[in-house]
Amino acid sequence: MTVPDKYLEGVVSVFKRMHSTGLFSDVSIIAFGHMFKLHRIVLVTNSTLAGTGKSQLDLWFDDANINLDSFKIVIARMYGDFEGTQVHSANVLSLLATGCFFDDQPLCQLCVDFIDSSLTPATLNRYTAFAERHCYGFYSDSIMDSCLIHLCKNASNICYFDCFVALSEEWLMQRFDLVQSIIKARNNSFHFEPSGNELESDRVTSMKHQRECSSTSSLMTLVDETEISTLKIGKLTVYEPETISLEDTCEICSHKEEREAFARFALSRSIIFSSLSFSELKQIKQTDDSTSPVRAIYRGLWQQQELRSKIENSSVDTIDLRISYKVSSACELADEDEVFDEPTDSGSEDDEEMPSEDTETMDGSKSIVALVKNPTRWNKMTCPPFRFGYEFQEDQLNNIDRYMSSKEYSSKHFYGGSMWHLYIQKLDSTEGPALGIYMQRMPVDTQHELKDVAHYVDNRIQAKVWFQIVCYFGKTCCVLESKPDLFRSTQSWGWRSTKMYKDVFGERDDSVAEAGIGARELKCLVILGQT
């Protein structure tokens, strides 16, 4: 039997009136110095309050995030008195904490969704610090995951992970410049400017320096001219700028060499230097900076020549180059800063750091968060894979949506004697329109592209290559993986999915559109390796 909507509306109206007037109240709750006249018939629906048999209940909250306003909203929700617009940036965190206390799961999810949709450089630190400092189970984890995805998707300064998206053809140098600028900003927070001829201790401001030995799990957050803070993800804690005494400056300055060593270490892990051209490596090496990772640059150049030698000395019928992606197959040139310990993981050094299976469905694709939490140190390999990023522009996506079977291409990139690019295509299927995304091998243009001294030609008929594509569309992301496949010249491999089409071209509601979130977009990060 279906209950008429008018009857339900009448019941809700009565409950709202009982809540606002206290009419027929049979139980009182005292909280935050206020008495609330409530009703057992309503409170029995809440798992936290259902068991009380007293006529008066005193509530005390150890959680400082719970306040009077959020308490009033949660109680009013029990009476059906709530509108979604009551959740806003000023109260979303207190509402989440209060909702968790009273086991109001719909409210908690609403708060998490609001946080996810309102992530910006201005709010990222606040939400990340909240989720890290306060354990609200699944909801804290969801906020942390959203913050990580936001950082990855927007080409933020994640120093050690493959899920960095670059938005132009000069992405490699931009990546180096970004990481270097963040490290400099971090180091500058320990430097002090004297006033006149004397250093006045009451005018010296900086940040207390605390860092764990496992620095490879660290990453620095978005940095602007007015604030430098540190984000805790994993083992790194949030520290805000604060005034320190003159005595503290001596200890901070004594860490100068260690900071420079850490900067070189971070830079050597942040960039796959073997992917840069010789002119770019030369430009970095000539940088007048004590943090320049010279040894990593030399290693990158050696790795380039190692791959080139394997390809140029192969016959046209050779398929297997015998390139290993095992952790144990490290390059002979060691890092200049071994004082920082590598993070330990459960994997064996004999495990291959490349996909062993193809991604079969979009739903089964690897989580970007899982990729972040288990990074691969590609620079440790004898021949690291190549990495590039591309953002398909709005006009490209509009063309794809408008014309069936039309193709839109990313920029081309040289790797291993061939040119490589992505292309996307709209395809028809029994379940509706699908979006295809493919990796394609192209021949090198000997008249133009061989002008670069680092370029050469792979004359083999087939190249055996594995690849990953990290896709970001709106608030969604996924990782597509392909085990080694044979690529002939102009051959392509990839995926097509109706779900991906909906993720990229799906309808947006008005609130999302006004916030500029979820617009048509497709950003891709590609990692591919010869075998």
N, C-alpha and C positions, 0 to 999 in steps of 0.2 A: 504494500500500500504506500503510495506516494503522498507525502505531506505537502499540502498546498503552500506555495511561496508566501501568500498573504498571511497564513497562520504563523509561519516562521518569523516573518517580519514583525507580527504583533508580539510574539514571545520576546524577541530581541528588544523591541521597544519597551516592554515592561521591565526587562532586566536592566536596561539603561536607566530607566526612571528610578528603580530600586537602588541602583548604585549611586546616582546623583543625590538622592534624598535621604538614603539610609532607612527607607520605609521597610517595616517588618524585619529589621536586622535582628539576628539571633546569635551573632558572634562578632567580637571586636579584635582587631589587630593593632598593636602599638608598635610603630616603627618610626625612626628618625624624629622622635618627640611628638608624633602626631597619632591620633586615634582614628582608625578607619572602621566604620560600622558596615559589616559585610553580612553575607548570607551563606549558611552551610550548603544549601542546595547548589550554589555556584562553586564554592571552594572544593566541593567533593570531586569536581571534574579535573582538579589539578593534583598531580601525583605528589607534590611537595606538601600541600596543605590538606589533602583528603583525610589523613589519619588523625587529625586533632579532634579531641572530644571536649576541649575546654571552651568556656564561653568567652574567654579573653586569652589572647596569645601575644607574647612579647617576642619580637624578632630582632636579632642582632646580626650584623653582617661583618665578617672579617675582611671581605673583599672591598677594598677602597674604591673599586670601579662602580660599585652599586650605590646609587644616590636616590634622593627622594623623588626626583622627577621621573627617573626610569622605573622606580617602584610603582608610582602612580599609573604609568602607562601599562605596565604588565598586569596590574590588578584590573584596570579598566578593560583590558583585552579579554579577561575571563568573563566579563559581562557583555561581550560583543561590541564594545565601544572602542573602535580603533580604525585609523586610516593610514594607508601606507606612507603618506606624506609626513607623518609624524617622525619618521626615521630620517635623520639628516646628519651631516658631518659632525655637528657639535655633540650629538648624543648617541651615535651609533655604537661606540665602544661600551658605554655604560649600559645600553639596552642589551647588547650581546651578553655582558656579564650577568645582568639581572635575568635575562631569558634563560641562561644556563642554570642559574640557581633554582628557578621555578620550573625547569624542564619544559620551557615553551619552545619546542623545536622549530615550529614554523617561523617564529620571530627571530630565532637565532639564524636560520637560513636566510631570512630576509636581510638581516644585518650583514651577513657574509657576502650576499649578492650586491648589496649597496657598496661595500668596500671594494669588491672586485671591479665594479663599474666606475668607481671614482678614483682609481689609482692614477696618480700623476707624480712627477718629480717632487712636488711640494708635499704630497701626502705619503709617499712611499716609506720614508723613515719612521713616521709616526705609527703606521699600521704594522710595519715589520717589528718594531720594538715592542709594541703591544702584544703581538702574537708570540714573540719569543719570551717575554717576561712573565706572561700569564698563561697557564695551561688550561684551556677550555676544550681539550680533547680534539675531536674531529674538526671543530670550527677554527681553532688556532692553526692546525695543520693546513686547512684549506686557505687561510689567509696567507700563510707562508708560501704555499705553492703558487698562489696568485701573484705574490710579489716577485717570486723568482721568474715566473713566466713573463711578467711585465718587463723586468730587467732584460731578459733574453730577447724578447720581441723587439724592444725599442733600442737595440744596439747600445745598451748601457755598458758600464765598465766592469764586466765580468772578466777577470783576468786569466782564468785558468780553464775555461770551459769551451767546448766546441760549438755551443749554441749561441754564438755571437753573430748577429745579422748585420751585414754592412750594406749600405744603400747606394754605392756608386762603384765605378770601375776601379777607382783608386783605393778600394776598401782595405787592402793590406797595410799601406802606409797610414791610412786613417786609423786603423786599429792600433798600430804602433804609437802614433801621435797621441791617441786617446789614453792608452794605458800609461804612457810616459807622463802626460800632463796630470793624470790623477795621482801618480806616485810623487810627482814634484809638489803638488798641492798638499799631499799628506806630509811630506817632509818639511815644507814651508811652515806648517803649523807648529814646528818646533824652533823656528828661527825668530830672533827678537830684534826689534829696531830701537836703538838708543835715542833718547830725547836729549838734544844738545850734546854735551860732552859726557853726560852721566846716564847710567841706566837706572831708571826709577822703578823699583820693584812693584810699586802699586799700579804701574801702568803696563806691566808686562802681562800679556794674556797668551794662553796657548791651550794645549790639551794634554792632560796627563796621559803618559804613554804606557799602555799595557798591551802586551801581545803574547800570545802563546807560541811555543816553539813550532807547532805544526802550522807554519805560515802558508803552506800550500793549500790549506782549506780556507784561507782568508780571501776576501774580496772587498774593494773599496766602493762605497756607494756614490751616487750622483754628487758632484762637487760644484758649487757655485762660488761667487765672489764673497758671499756673506757668511757661509756656513760650511764647515768641514766636519763631518761626523763619520763614524764607523758603524757599519751594519753587521749585526750578528746573524749569520746563517751558518749553522754547524757549530764551530767552536769560537767564533769571533763575536765580541760583545759591543754593544752600542755605547759610545762615550761622547758626551757633549762637551763643547769648548767651555773652559772655566778658567778663572784666574788662579795663578800659582805663584808661589813665593820665589824670591831671588835664589834661595838655596836649591830649589827644585831645578833651576835652569842648568846647574852644573851636572846633575845626573842626566838630564835630557841631552845636553851637548855631548856627553861622553858616549852616547849611542850613535853618533854621526856615522862612523865607519860601518856599524852594524846596519844602519838604515840604508846606506849606499849598497851594501851587500844584498840586503833584502830587495832593493829596487832592481838590481841586476838579475837576481833570482826570479823575481816576478816577471820582468820583461822577457827573460829567456823561456819562461813557461807560457807566456801569453801569445806568442807569435810562432807560427810554423815558418821559420826563416827560410826553409828550403823552397817555399812558395813564392818568395820575393825574387825579383829580377836582380841581376848583378848591380845595376845602377842604383837600385833601392838599397841593397845591402851596403854599397859603398857610401851612400848618403847617410845611413844610420851610423856606420863606423866612424865617419868623419864628424859626427856630432860632438861638440865640445861639452861633454858631460861625463862625469866620473861614474855615472850609472849605466853607461852604454854596455850592453852585453856582448863584448867583442868575441869571446870564445864561442858563444852561441851562434854568432854571425858566421864565423869560420866553419862551424859544424854544418850550418845550413848550406854553405857553398859546397862543402865536401859531399853532402847528401845529394845535391843537385847533380854533381858529376858522377856519383855512384849510380844513380838512376840512368843518366844519359849513357854511361858506358854499357850498362846492361842492355839497353834498347838498341844502340847503334851496333853492338857486336852480335846481335841476334839475326838469324836468317829470317826470310819473309814468312816461313812457315812456323816459326817459334811462337808458342803460346804462353808457356810457363816461364816466367823470369826468375822464379825461386826467391821471391821477396817475402820475407817473414814479417809478420806483425805481432810477434811474441814480445812480451816485456823483457825477456832475457836477451833478445837480440839488440842490445844497446849499441849506439855508435861509440867508437873508440875514444872520441874527443869528449872528455868529462866536462861537467859544468864547473864554472869558476867559483861557485859558492855552494859547497856541499855541507855547509854548517846547518842548513835547513833540512830537516828530515822529510823524506817522502811520506805521504800518508799511507798507512797500511790498509790493505783490503783483503777480502777473503779469497780473491782470485789467485790462481797459480801463475808463476812467471812463464809457464809454457802454454797458457791460454792464448788463443789468437784474438787480438783486439780488432776483429772485423766481423761483420754479420755472417752467421752460419746458416740462416734461414731467410727466406723472403717474407716481407710483410704481406699477409694474405688479405686482410680487411682493415679498413680505417679504424674500426672499433678495437682491433687487436694491435694497433700500432704502439710503439714504445712511448711512455710518458716523457715529456721534456724534463720533468722534475727528476725522474730516475736518471736521465742522462747527465744532469747537473750534479747530482749527488755521487755519481760514479764516473768522474772525468778520466779521460785517457791522456797520458803524457806523450803525445805523438812525437815530440822532439827526441824522445829516447830511442826511437826506431832508427834502423840504418837508412831506410828510405821511407820517410813519413808520407802520408797521403796528402793530397792537395785539397785546399779549402777555399771556397768563394761564396759570396752572397749576392742576392739580387732581390729588388722589390719591383714587382710588376705594377706599372703605373695604371691610374684609373682609366685612361683611354684604352689601354691594352685590355683591361678587364671588360670594359664596355663593348669592345669589338668581339671578344670571345662570347659574351652573353647574347650579342645581337646576331651573330652568324654561326650557324652550325658547321662544324668541322674546320673552321678557321683556326690558324695557329698564331701564337704570339711568343716571341723568343726573348730570352735573357741575353745579356752581353756574352761574347765568347771569351774563353780563357785558355791559355796554353798550359798543357800538362803532359809530360811524357811523350813528346813528339807529335801530339795531336791537339786539336782545338776542341773544347767541350762547352756545351751550353745546355740550358733547360728550355723546354717549350711547354706551353699549356694549350689545351684544345677542348672545345665543347663537343661532346658526343651524345648520341641518342642511345637510350637503353629501354628495356621493358618497364623499368621502374621510374622512368622520367629522364630528364637531361642529366648527364654526368660530366664531370670535369676530369680530364686526363692531364697528368704531369709526367714528363719524360726527360731522361738524360740522353743526350745524343753526342756521338763522336763524329767530328768533322776533320777533313784533311787540312794541313797547314798550307796557307797561301804562300808559295815560295817566292813570289814577287814582292810581297809586302811584309808579311809577318816574320820572315826570316831575317829581317834587318836587325832584330834584337839579337844580341850576341848569345843570349841564353837559349834561343830557339833552335830546334833541330827537327828532323822528320823521322817519324816512326814508320818504316817501310813494311812492317809486318801486316799480313792480311787481316789478322784478328788480334785484338788486345783483350786480355782477361782482366776485368775490372770489377771491384765491388764499390758500392756507394750508399750513402745515407742522404736523405733530404729532410731537413727540419722545416716544417711548414707552419706559418703563423697566419691565421685569418680571423679578423675580429678579436674576440676574447678566447678563441680556440687555437690549439696547436697540437701537432703530432709529429712523430718521427717515423719516416718510412725507410725501410732498410732492404737492400738487395744483396744477396750473397754473390760471389764472383760470377759474372756473365761474360759471354764472348761478344765483343763489339767489332763488327766490320766497319769500314768507313761509311759514314752517314747513317749507321744503324742506331736505333734508340730502344731503350727499355724503360718501363715505368708502370704507372698505375692509373686506373680511372675509377671514379667513385661518385655515386649520386650524393652521398653524404658530404663529400668535399665540395661539390657544387652548391649545396645548400648552405654550407658554412661560409662560402665566399660570396654568394649572390643572394642569400636569404633575406627576407624582409626584416627591416629594423622598426622598432616601435619609436614613438615620438620622443620619449625621454632619452633614449639612447642616441637618437639622431641629434638632438639638441646638445648633448654632451660631447658630440664628436667621436663617439665610441662605436665600434662595430661597423664602420663604413666599409665599403667594398675595398678589400685589400688582400694581398697575398705576398708575404715576404718569405723568402726561402734561403736557407743555408745549406750548402752542398759540401760533402766530404767524399772524395773518391780516391781509390788507391789501386795501383797496378799490383798484380800478383805473379 
